[in-house]
């Protein structure tokens, strides 16, 4: 049986956070630089013409979930570490600003928090460090390596026989996250900036919050203009002991009545 988070009257036992364009705004330019680096990788490492690289990246993303997943599926001899060091290794991380308010917001969340990102572990470490978030703020970090341990096996044969890349929005990625979290998916809130990922979350029963949008979509239960709107848009996360508080209230009145000054006979 999935564990229940004690002491809360919240509909959520666990919160899943995407990283990129969710914990920091899309306007930082990291996303744009990532796309540019992928285009360069396709051109220099995979012998794709510079003119074709950009449209191929979009096609691979649509069809396989990511460029790396597509390249491996299509038989290119690309190791994930090589891809990530090229694509993430040269990102302008200094564009991600320290965010003390986010640190405070995260630490105020009583439920277990899980980072659930397609990015590799090195990128996670760098991006969180820039934001000023301790990795220990999260109970678990589910990243590229977590979802794809089979791609890091020593033996080449193993790589060639199980070369499927598991990433959001694949249902398998969501199943891995739910399994590792160990909670009932209907009591888990999943925050992400991608509408495709919202659909993936819904498919496995997660409650979903689309970050970076004002309006909900058919697959999102909530919409947050940015991560800082979380307290306003999803206050039920913090529904601490509401029942208990209600029960305590009359007791307080009783106590106040007892404590109220009684006329003193003079
Ligand atoms: Mg994202």
Boltz pocket constraint, residues with backbone or C-beta under 6 A from the ligand:
constraints:
  - pocket:
      binder: B
      contacts: [[A, 18], [A, 19], [A, 20], [A, 21], [A, 22], [A, 192], [A, 193], [A, 194]]
      max_distance: 6.0
